[in-house]
Amino acid sequence: MTDNVSELSSTRTPPDRFATLSFEREAAASVSVLWQAWTATAARKVWAAPKPEVTVEFLEADLKVGGREISLCKVDGQPDIKCEVGWLELRPALRSVHYEVISSAGTTQSAALVTADFSGTGERSTLAVTVQLSSLAENMEDGYRQGFDAGLGNLAGVAERTMVIERVVKAPRDIVWGAWVNPETLPQWWGPEGFSCRTTRIDLRTGGEWVFDMIGPDGTVYPNHHRYVEVRPEDGLDYTLLWGENGPKHADAWIAFEDLGDATRITLGMVMNTAEEFQQAKGFGAIELGQQTLAKLERFIASR
């Protein structure tokens, strides 16, 4: 990871409550992966907390122009800080614009317009963020500077251990969604070529889980446990991957379904626990195996 966070400018106008802050961060990841790490709720949950003692709880998340995200920053012994984000522009891998309003104990503390510009080639990318800040209840400039500095540092680290797999399936979104969240059909197609699934229990809804074994072509058994954090009908789902039933966490993952009329774009993203796990997964061909899984889904749908 190239660790070159820089605050490019900070300008103020009286009465010392307005500021424009600019930041830049480079990451050893493609610009499309960095975009997913910036926008996907499952990834934002991983990097959003600026300090270890801060817990961020997402109450609402709707990633679309006009959509809203609401989260609470929690620190023991202190009032919760509420952050409301409204998405104004989303141009994948190019630019996002959102407003955010910060409040605590019923008092609005600040409002800001945040513009994020993405660029890059190959496995290198850059994110440039401009924050136009208006402090209301108190001067929030220092807090914003520290928060964005830490958050963007976390983001780059997350992007560098994020795997993204995309495929356009030639079927309407409701059909694709139905094949994915049906407990009878999901085990029939899940897994790379030559793999089969043996389910212990399955409950495909928010708070549910899927405990199962993947069985390789040579008979090797790979225990899996998916815990579903949020299931959003036809839009997507967020879940946690564990190494076997109640085992160590392997990754935070999400799946998004984009309606293309007679086709559906599927985006499968995973933030691996560590950079080492990411490199191991990439080394044994996880991206190619993921594409095989989505190809099996498409064939399964076509056969019905």
Secondary structure, DSSP 8 states (H G I E B T S, - for coil): -----EEEEEEEETTTTEEEEEEEEEESS-HHHHHHHHH-HHHHHHH--SSTT-EEEEEEE--STT-EEEEEEE-TTS--EEEEEEEEEEETTTEEEEEEEEEETTEEEEEEEEEEEEEEETTEEEEEEEEEEEESSS--HHHHHHHHHHHHHHHHHHHTTEEEEEEEESS-HHHHHHHHH-TTTHHHH-SSTT-EEEEEEE--STT-EEEEEEE-TT--EEEEEEEEEEEETTTEEEEEEEESTT--EEEEEEEEEEE-SSSEEEEEEEEESSHHHHHHHHHTTHHHHHHHHHHHHHHHHHT-
